[in-house]
Amino acid sequence: MAHDVRDTGVDPSVLIGCPGCDAVYVARSPSEGEKAVCSRCSTVLITNRKGAGVRILALSVAILVLVVAATFHPFLSINAAGLGNRVSLLDVAFSFGSGFLVLVSLATVMLIVLVPLMRVVLLIYVIAPIEFGLRPARHSRGAFRLAQELKPWAMTEIFSIGCAVALVKVAGIARLEFGPAFWMFAALSVIVVISDRYLCSWSIWRALEAGQ
């Protein structure tokens, strides 16, 4: 459990703020397998899992491969009244060639493909040197900060949930066949959640500072 700060004489470099309720604590690394949580809102602040960095790297590579593959493989086949169509995510994203809906296409590509890809590439760039015992890469602090800022905008799992809800409604009027990309996005949703659970921002920042 982290300890709440009640005085103003503490070195700011040893403090950690809760992203959930903004409470401030003195950061202390928990024992292996344990975690430090906010006493006010129970948000996890620090985790200490053995081999977490290697797992994050492996999961990030898996996300990278799945996002690229899912972008080009067929996502869904729809058959109704003797007519059928099979589309990939790119087909949907670029199906609007003019007007306001072009912005919808661009937002789809950015939030579902480009932003998640950029985030995992940044995480690999930051974490790989640390795990292999090398000095942190150049501009690794800025890269990790950007990766954290992109997290709310990487909406691969939200896209998967939205598709599932929409397909339930469409299933009553047409015959649906899920393509490889659909199952890739389903796997992505699970992998992203697992990767985020292993990621401890405080531990990475401490490793980057120690390696400078």
CYANA upper distance limits for C-alpha pairs under 8 A (distance plus 0.5 A):
  1 MET  CA     30 PRO  CA      8.39
  1 MET  CA     35 LYS  CA      7.75
  1 MET  CA     36 ALA  CA      5.01
  1 MET  CA     37 VAL  CA      6.02
  1 MET  CA     38 CYS  CA      7.71
  1 MET  CA     39 SER  CA      7.86
  2 ALA  CA     25 TYR  CA      6.59
  2 ALA  CA     26 VAL  CA      7.13
  2 ALA  CA     27 ALA  CA      7.05
  2 ALA  CA     28 ARG  CA      7.26
  2 ALA  CA     36 ALA  CA      5.89
  2 ALA  CA     37 VAL  CA      6.74
  2 ALA  CA     38 CYS  CA      7.08
  2 ALA  CA     39 SER  CA      8.03
  3 HIS  CA     25 TYR  CA      5.82
  3 HIS  CA     26 VAL  CA      6.28
  3 HIS  CA     27 ALA  CA      8.24
  4 ASP  CA     23 ALA  CA      7.94
  4 ASP  CA     24 VAL  CA      6.64
  4 ASP  CA     25 TYR  CA      5.00
  4 ASP  CA     26 VAL  CA      7.19
  5 VAL  CA     10 VAL  CA      8.49
  5 VAL  CA     24 VAL  CA      6.48
  5 VAL  CA     25 TYR  CA      5.63
  5 VAL  CA     26 VAL  CA      6.92
 10 VAL  CA     14 VAL  CA      8.24
 10 VAL  CA     15 LEU  CA      8.39
 11 ASP  CA     15 LEU  CA      7.74
 14 VAL  CA     26 VAL  CA      6.30
 14 VAL  CA     27 ALA  CA      6.12
 15 LEU  CA     24 VAL  CA      7.13
 15 LEU  CA     25 TYR  CA      6.02
 15 LEU  CA     26 VAL  CA      5.08
 15 LEU  CA     27 ALA  CA      5.86
 16 ILE  CA     24 VAL  CA      6.22
 16 ILE  CA     25 TYR  CA      5.81
 16 ILE  CA     26 VAL  CA      6.69
 16 ILE  CA     27 ALA  CA      6.06
 16 ILE  CA     45 LEU  CA      8.41
 16 ILE  CA    202 TRP  CA      8.48
 17 GLY  CA     22 ASP  CA      6.14
 17 GLY  CA     23 ALA  CA      6.19
 17 GLY  CA     24 VAL  CA      4.95
 17 GLY  CA     25 TYR  CA      6.82
 18 CYS  CA     22 ASP  CA      5.23
 18 CYS  CA     23 ALA  CA      5.72
 18 CYS  CA     24 VAL  CA      6.80
 18 CYS  CA     25 TYR  CA      8.43
 18 CYS  CA     38 CYS  CA      7.17
 18 CYS  CA     43 THR  CA      7.59
 18 CYS  CA     45 LEU  CA      7.06
 19 PRO  CA     43 THR  CA      8.19
 20 GLY  CA     41 CYS  CA      7.37
 20 GLY  CA     43 THR  CA      6.80
 21 CYS  CA     40 ARG  CA      8.00
 21 CYS  CA     41 CYS  CA      7.19
 23 ALA  CA     38 CYS  CA      8.15
 23 ALA  CA     40 ARG  CA      8.09
 29 SER  CA     36 ALA  CA      8.25
 29 SER  CA     46 ILE  CA      7.53
 29 SER  CA     47 THR  CA      8.33
 29 SER  CA     48 ASN  CA      7.81
 30 PRO  CA     34 GLU  CA      6.26
 30 PRO  CA     35 LYS  CA      6.26
 30 PRO  CA     36 ALA  CA      6.81
 30 PRO  CA     46 ILE  CA      7.94
 30 PRO  CA     47 THR  CA      7.52
 30 PRO  CA     48 ASN  CA      6.79
 31 SER  CA     35 LYS  CA      8.13
 31 SER  CA     48 ASN  CA      7.10
 32 GLU  CA     48 ASN  CA      5.59
 32 GLU  CA     49 ARG  CA      6.45
 32 GLU  CA     50 LYS  CA      7.22
 33 GLY  CA     47 THR  CA      8.00
 33 GLY  CA     48 ASN  CA      5.99
 33 GLY  CA     49 ARG  CA      5.59
 33 GLY  CA     50 LYS  CA      7.60
 34 GLU  CA     47 THR  CA      6.81
 34 GLU  CA     48 ASN  CA      6.38
 34 GLU  CA     49 ARG  CA      7.92
 35 LYS  CA     44 VAL  CA      7.44
 35 LYS  CA     45 LEU  CA      7.96
 35 LYS  CA     46 ILE  CA      6.04
 35 LYS  CA     47 THR  CA      4.80
 35 LYS  CA     48 ASN  CA      6.66
 36 ALA  CA     44 VAL  CA      6.60
 36 ALA  CA     45 LEU  CA      6.05
 36 ALA  CA     46 ILE  CA      5.50
 36 ALA  CA     47 THR  CA      6.91
 37 VAL  CA     42 SER  CA      5.85
 37 VAL  CA     43 THR  CA      5.96
 37 VAL  CA     44 VAL  CA      4.86
 37 VAL  CA     45 LEU  CA      5.76
 37 VAL  CA     46 ILE  CA      7.53
 38 CYS  CA     42 SER  CA      5.11
 38 CYS  CA     43 THR  CA      5.73
 38 CYS  CA     44 VAL  CA      6.95
 38 CYS  CA     45 LEU  CA      7.15
 45 LEU  CA    200 CYS  CA      8.27
 45 LEU  CA    202 TRP  CA      8.18
 46 ILE  CA    200 CYS  CA      6.50
 46 ILE  CA    201 SER  CA      8.18
 46 ILE  CA    202 TRP  CA      6.82
 46 ILE  CA    203 SER  CA      7.79
 47 THR  CA    198 TYR  CA      8.35
 47 THR  CA    200 CYS  CA      6.45
 47 THR  CA    203 SER  CA      8.42
 48 ASN  CA     52 ALA  CA      8.49
 49 ARG  CA    198 TYR  CA      7.93
 51 GLY  CA     55 ARG  CA      6.91
 52 ALA  CA     56 ILE  CA      6.61
 52 ALA  CA    198 TYR  CA      6.24
 52 ALA  CA    199 LEU  CA      7.79
 53 GLY  CA     57 LEU  CA      6.73
 53 GLY  CA    127 ILE  CA      7.31
 53 GLY  CA    131 GLU  CA      6.89
 53 GLY  CA    198 TYR  CA      8.37
 53 GLY  CA    199 LEU  CA      8.27
 54 VAL  CA     58 ALA  CA      6.72
 54 VAL  CA    131 GLU  CA      7.33
 55 ARG  CA     59 LEU  CA      6.54
 55 ARG  CA    195 SER  CA      8.19
 55 ARG  CA    198 TYR  CA      8.11
 56 ILE  CA     60 SER  CA      6.39
 56 ILE  CA    195 SER  CA      6.16
 56 ILE  CA    198 TYR  CA      7.10
 56 ILE  CA    199 LEU  CA      7.37
 57 LEU  CA     61 VAL  CA      6.73
 57 LEU  CA    123 LEU  CA      8.28
 57 LEU  CA    124 ILE  CA      6.54
 57 LEU  CA    127 ILE  CA      7.65
 57 LEU  CA    128 ALA  CA      7.46
 58 ALA  CA     62 ALA  CA      6.78
 59 LEU  CA     63 ILE  CA      6.62
 59 LEU  CA    191 ILE  CA      7.13
 59 LEU  CA    192 VAL  CA      8.34
 59 LEU  CA    195 SER  CA      6.67
 60 SER  CA     64 LEU  CA      6.64
 60 SER  CA    120 VAL  CA      5.93
 60 SER  CA    121 VAL  CA      8.24
 60 SER  CA    123 LEU  CA      7.97
 60 SER  CA    124 ILE  CA      7.35
 60 SER  CA    195 SER  CA      7.95
 61 VAL  CA     65 VAL  CA      6.75
 61 VAL  CA    120 VAL  CA      8.05
 61 VAL  CA    124 ILE  CA      8.35
 62 ALA  CA     66 LEU  CA      6.58
 63 ILE  CA     67 VAL  CA      6.47
 63 ILE  CA    117 LEU  CA      8.44
 63 ILE  CA    120 VAL  CA      7.81
 63 ILE  CA    188 LEU  CA      6.82
 63 ILE  CA    191 ILE  CA      7.67
 63 ILE  CA    192 VAL  CA      7.88
 64 LEU  CA     68 VAL  CA      6.85
 64 LEU  CA    117 LEU  CA      6.56
 64 LEU  CA    120 VAL  CA      7.16
 64 LEU  CA    121 VAL  CA      8.17
 65 VAL  CA     69 ALA  CA      6.59
 66 LEU  CA     70 ALA  CA      6.26
 66 LEU  CA    184 MET  CA      6.52
 66 LEU  CA    185 PHE  CA      8.04
 66 LEU  CA    188 LEU  CA      7.46
 67 VAL  CA     71 THR  CA      6.65
 67 VAL  CA    113 VAL  CA      7.01
 67 VAL  CA    116 PRO  CA      8.46
 67 VAL  CA    117 LEU  CA      7.66
 67 VAL  CA    184 MET  CA      8.21
 67 VAL  CA    185 PHE  CA      8.07
 67 VAL  CA    188 LEU  CA      8.22
 68 VAL  CA     72 PHE  CA      7.58
 68 VAL  CA    113 VAL  CA      8.28
 69 ALA  CA     73 HIS  CA      6.70
 69 ALA  CA    181 ALA  CA      7.77
 69 ALA  CA    184 MET  CA      8.49
 70 ALA  CA     74 PRO  CA      8.20
 70 ALA  CA     75 PHE  CA      8.00
 70 ALA  CA     89 LEU  CA      8.07
 70 ALA  CA    180 PRO  CA      7.73
 70 ALA  CA    181 ALA  CA      4.75
 70 ALA  CA    182 PHE  CA      7.95
 70 ALA  CA    184 MET  CA      6.44
 70 ALA  CA    185 PHE  CA      7.37
 71 THR  CA     88 SER  CA      7.25
 71 THR  CA     89 LEU  CA      5.98
 71 THR  CA     90 LEU  CA      6.66
 71 THR  CA    113 VAL  CA      7.89
 71 THR  CA    181 ALA  CA      7.57
 72 PHE  CA     88 SER  CA      6.56
 72 PHE  CA     89 LEU  CA      7.38
 72 PHE  CA     90 LEU  CA      7.17
 72 PHE  CA    181 ALA  CA      8.30
 73 HIS  CA     88 SER  CA      6.31
 73 HIS  CA     89 LEU  CA      8.36
 73 HIS  CA    179 GLY  CA      7.94
 73 HIS  CA    180 PRO  CA      6.80
 73 HIS  CA    181 ALA  CA      5.91
 74 PRO  CA     86 ARG  CA      7.14
 74 PRO  CA     87 VAL  CA      5.95
 74 PRO  CA     88 SER  CA      4.76
 74 PRO  CA     89 LEU  CA      7.89
 74 PRO  CA    179 GLY  CA      5.63
 74 PRO  CA    180 PRO  CA      6.70
 74 PRO  CA    181 ALA  CA      6.25
 74 PRO  CA    182 PHE  CA      8.44
 75 PHE  CA     86 ARG  CA      8.05
 75 PHE  CA     87 VAL  CA      6.43
 75 PHE  CA     88 SER  CA      5.24
 75 PHE  CA     89 LEU  CA      6.79
 75 PHE  CA    178 PHE  CA      6.85
 75 PHE  CA    179 GLY  CA      5.11
 75 PHE  CA    180 PRO  CA      6.77
 75 PHE  CA    181 ALA  CA      5.08
 75 PHE  CA    182 PHE  CA      5.57
 76 LEU  CA     86 ARG  CA      6.33
 76 LEU  CA     87 VAL  CA      6.38
 76 LEU  CA     88 SER  CA      7.48
 76 LEU  CA    176 LEU  CA      7.57
 76 LEU  CA    177 GLU  CA      6.38
 76 LEU  CA    178 PHE  CA      5.29
 76 LEU  CA    179 GLY  CA      5.52
 76 LEU  CA    181 ALA  CA      8.38
 76 LEU  CA    182 PHE  CA      7.47
 77 SER  CA     84 GLY  CA      7.49
 77 SER  CA     85 ASN  CA      6.11
 77 SER  CA     86 ARG  CA      4.74
 77 SER  CA     87 VAL  CA      7.12
 77 SER  CA    176 LEU  CA      6.23
 77 SER  CA    177 GLU  CA      5.45
 77 SER  CA    178 PHE  CA      6.87
 77 SER  CA    179 GLY  CA      7.46
 78 ILE  CA     84 GLY  CA      5.92
 78 ILE  CA     85 ASN  CA      5.95
 78 ILE  CA     86 ARG  CA      7.02
 78 ILE  CA    174 ALA  CA      6.96
 78 ILE  CA    175 ARG  CA      6.30
 78 ILE  CA    176 LEU  CA      5.36
 78 ILE  CA    177 GLU  CA      7.05
 79 ASN  CA     83 LEU  CA      6.03
 79 ASN  CA     84 GLY  CA      4.60
 79 ASN  CA     85 ASN  CA      7.11
 79 ASN  CA    174 ALA  CA      6.23
 79 ASN  CA    175 ARG  CA      5.58
 79 ASN  CA    176 LEU  CA      7.00
 80 ALA  CA     84 GLY  CA      6.86
 80 ALA  CA    173 ILE  CA      7.81
 80 ALA  CA    174 ALA  CA      5.35
 80 ALA  CA    175 ARG  CA      6.83
 87 VAL  CA     91 ASP  CA      6.30
 87 VAL  CA     92 VAL  CA      7.41
 88 SER  CA     92 VAL  CA      7.08
 88 SER  CA    181 ALA  CA      8.04
 89 LEU  CA     93 ALA  CA      6.66
 90 LEU  CA     94 PHE  CA      6.54
 90 LEU  CA    109 VAL  CA      8.27
 91 ASP  CA     95 SER  CA      6.34
 92 VAL  CA     96 PHE  CA      8.50
 92 VAL  CA    105 SER  CA      8.24
 93 ALA  CA    104 VAL  CA      8.35
 93 ALA  CA    105 SER  CA      5.04
 93 ALA  CA    106 LEU  CA      7.63
 93 ALA  CA    108 THR  CA      6.72
 93 ALA  CA    109 VAL  CA      6.88
 94 PHE  CA    102 VAL  CA      8.32
 94 PHE  CA    105 SER  CA      6.42
 95 SER  CA    105 SER  CA      8.19
 96 PHE  CA    101 LEU  CA      6.47
 96 PHE  CA    102 VAL  CA      6.06
 96 PHE  CA    105 SER  CA      7.23
 97 GLY  CA    101 LEU  CA      8.38
 97 GLY  CA    102 VAL  CA      6.65
 98 SER  CA    102 VAL  CA      6.19
100 PHE  CA    104 VAL  CA      7.85
101 LEU  CA    105 SER  CA      6.94
102 VAL  CA    106 LEU  CA      6.78
103 LEU  CA    107 ALA  CA      6.55
104 VAL  CA    108 THR  CA      6.60
105 SER  CA    109 VAL  CA      6.87
106 LEU  CA    110 MET  CA      6.60
107 ALA  CA    111 LEU  CA      6.42
108 THR  CA    112 ILE  CA      6.30
108 THR  CA    113 VAL  CA      8.21
109 VAL  CA    113 VAL  CA      5.82
109 VAL  CA    114 LEU  CA      6.79
110 MET  CA    114 LEU  CA      5.24
110 MET  CA    115 VAL  CA      6.14
111 LEU  CA    115 VAL  CA      5.94
111 LEU  CA    116 PRO  CA      7.66
111 LEU  CA    153 TRP  CA      6.53
111 LEU  CA    154 ALA  CA      5.99
111 LEU  CA    155 MET  CA      6.10
111 LEU  CA    156 THR  CA      7.79
112 ILE  CA    116 PRO  CA      7.11
112 ILE  CA    154 ALA  CA      6.91
112 ILE  CA    155 MET  CA      5.96
112 ILE  CA    156 THR  CA      5.39
112 ILE  CA    159 PHE  CA      7.52
113 VAL  CA    117 LEU  CA      6.65
113 VAL  CA    156 THR  CA      7.90
114 LEU  CA    118 MET  CA      6.53
115 VAL  CA    119 ARG  CA      6.61
115 VAL  CA    150 LEU  CA      7.38
115 VAL  CA    153 TRP  CA      7.34
115 VAL  CA    154 ALA  CA      5.91
116 PRO  CA    120 VAL  CA      6.80
116 PRO  CA    151 LYS  CA      8.50
116 PRO  CA    154 ALA  CA      5.38
116 PRO  CA    155 MET  CA      7.94
116 PRO  CA    156 THR  CA      7.64
117 LEU  CA    121 VAL  CA      6.68
118 MET  CA    122 LEU  CA      6.69
118 MET  CA    147 ALA  CA      8.28
119 ARG  CA    123 LEU  CA      6.76
119 ARG  CA    146 LEU  CA      8.41
119 ARG  CA    147 ALA  CA      5.47
119 ARG  CA    148 GLN  CA      8.47
119 ARG  CA    150 LEU  CA      6.99
119 ARG  CA    151 LYS  CA      7.76
119 ARG  CA    154 ALA  CA      8.32
120 VAL  CA    124 ILE  CA      6.63
120 VAL  CA    147 ALA  CA      8.23
121 VAL  CA    125 TYR  CA      6.61
122 LEU  CA    126 VAL  CA      6.70
122 LEU  CA    143 ALA  CA      6.32
122 LEU  CA    144 PHE  CA      7.07
122 LEU  CA    146 LEU  CA      8.46
122 LEU  CA    147 ALA  CA      6.51
123 LEU  CA    127 ILE  CA      6.39
123 LEU  CA    143 ALA  CA      8.28
123 LEU  CA    144 PHE  CA      7.07
123 LEU  CA    147 ALA  CA      7.16
124 ILE  CA    128 ALA  CA      5.99
125 TYR  CA    129 PRO  CA      7.90
125 TYR  CA    137 ALA  CA      7.68
125 TYR  CA    140 SER  CA      7.90
125 TYR  CA    143 ALA  CA      8.38
126 VAL  CA    130 ILE  CA      7.82
126 VAL  CA    136 PRO  CA      7.36
126 VAL  CA    137 ALA  CA      7.08
126 VAL  CA    140 SER  CA      5.91
126 VAL  CA    141 ARG  CA      8.39
126 VAL  CA    143 ALA  CA      7.45
126 VAL  CA    144 PHE  CA      6.91
127 ILE  CA    131 GLU  CA      6.73
127 ILE  CA    204 ILE  CA      8.16
128 ALA  CA    132 PHE  CA      6.74
129 PRO  CA    133 GLY  CA      6.72
129 PRO  CA    134 LEU  CA      5.38
129 PRO  CA    135 ARG  CA      6.76
129 PRO  CA    136 PRO  CA      6.17
129 PRO  CA    137 ALA  CA      7.15
130 ILE  CA    134 LEU  CA      6.19
130 ILE  CA    135 ARG  CA      7.19
130 ILE  CA    136 PRO  CA      6.61
130 ILE  CA    207 ALA  CA      7.73
130 ILE  CA    208 LEU  CA      8.31
135 ARG  CA    211 GLY  CA      6.08
135 ARG  CA    212 GLN  CA      7.66
136 PRO  CA    140 SER  CA      6.83
136 PRO  CA    208 LEU  CA      6.70
136 PRO  CA    211 GLY  CA      6.54
136 PRO  CA    212 GLN  CA      7.52
139 HIS  CA    143 ALA  CA      6.69
140 SER  CA    144 PHE  CA      6.53
140 SER  CA    208 LEU  CA      8.12
141 ARG  CA    145 ARG  CA      6.62
141 ARG  CA    205 TRP  CA      8.24
141 ARG  CA    208 LEU  CA      7.60
142 GLY  CA    146 LEU  CA      6.60
143 ALA  CA    147 ALA  CA      6.67
144 PHE  CA    148 GLN  CA      6.76
145 ARG  CA    149 GLU  CA      6.78
146 LEU  CA    150 LEU  CA      6.62
147 ALA  CA    151 LYS  CA      6.94
150 LEU  CA    154 ALA  CA      6.88
155 MET  CA    159 PHE  CA      6.59
156 THR  CA    160 SER  CA      6.92
156 THR  CA    185 PHE  CA      7.73
156 THR  CA    188 LEU  CA      7.86
156 THR  CA    189 SER  CA      7.30
157 GLU  CA    161 ILE  CA      6.87
157 GLU  CA    185 PHE  CA      7.84
157 GLU  CA    186 ALA  CA      8.20
157 GLU  CA    188 LEU  CA      7.39
157 GLU  CA    189 SER  CA      4.93
157 GLU  CA    190 VAL  CA      8.48
157 GLU  CA    192 VAL  CA      8.07
158 ILE  CA    162 GLY  CA      6.60
159 PHE  CA    163 CYS  CA      6.59
160 SER  CA    164 ALA  CA      6.76
160 SER  CA    182 PHE  CA      8.50
160 SER  CA    185 PHE  CA      6.64
160 SER  CA    186 ALA  CA      6.84
160 SER  CA    189 SER  CA      7.55
161 ILE  CA    165 VAL  CA      6.90
162 GLY  CA    166 ALA  CA      6.73
163 CYS  CA    167 LEU  CA      6.44
164 ALA  CA    168 VAL  CA      6.87
165 VAL  CA    169 LYS  CA      7.46
166 ALA  CA    170 VAL  CA      6.92
167 LEU  CA    171 ALA  CA      6.34
168 VAL  CA    172 GLY  CA      8.00
170 VAL  CA    174 ALA  CA      6.83
171 ALA  CA    175 ARG  CA      6.73
171 ALA  CA    176 LEU  CA      6.95
178 PHE  CA    182 PHE  CA      6.48
178 PHE  CA    183 TRP  CA      8.08
179 GLY  CA    183 TRP  CA      7.66
180 PRO  CA    184 MET  CA      6.78
181 ALA  CA    185 PHE  CA      6.66
182 PHE  CA    186 ALA  CA      6.82
183 TRP  CA    187 ALA  CA      6.68
184 MET  CA    188 LEU  CA      6.57
185 PHE  CA    189 SER  CA      6.73
186 ALA  CA    190 VAL  CA      7.38
187 ALA  CA    191 ILE  CA      6.72
188 LEU  CA    192 VAL  CA      6.40
189 SER  CA    193 VAL  CA      6.99
190 VAL  CA    194 ILE  CA      6.85
191 ILE  CA    195 SER  CA      6.52
192 VAL  CA    196 ASP  CA      6.68
193 VAL  CA    197 ARG  CA      6.86
194 ILE  CA    198 TYR  CA      7.05
195 SER  CA    199 LEU  CA      6.79
200 CYS  CA    204 ILE  CA      7.04
201 SER  CA    205 TRP  CA      6.68
202 TRP  CA    206 ARG  CA      6.65
203 SER  CA    207 ALA  CA      6.68
204 ILE  CA    208 LEU  CA      6.64
205 TRP  CA    209 GLU  CA      6.70
206 ARG  CA    210 ALA  CA      6.62
207 ALA  CA    211 GLY  CA      6.64
208 LEU  CA    212 GLN  CA      6.93
